[in-house]
Amino acid sequence: MEDCYKLAVSHGYKVFAFKFGQICLSGKGATIATFAKQKKSNQCINGLGHRAAVDVYELEEKGKFTSILFRAQVQNKRKGVK
């Protein structure tokens, strides 16, 4: 997850999500609302998401991110950080 956080910071993103323990999701226009549009999920494990769900985090300041904001279901078609 640390790599996902660092990648989001390096791109100037405000939020990121972690899926299935290995996929980092975010993007230029990504906001909390971007992920909040998705149906909530209870499938995530240990803050690392799940196969069809993500744990969403918000960047607070350099070197910090909030704990899990919420968990959302996602479609498997989504791409990682661009």
PyMOL commands that set and color helices and strands:
alter all, ss='L'
color gray80, all
select helices_A, chain A and resi 2-11+32-36
alter helices_A, ss='H'
color red, helices_A
select strands_A, chain A and resi 15-19+23-25+53-61+64-65+70-73
alter strands_A, ss='S'
color yellow, strands_A
deselect
rebuild
show_as cartoon
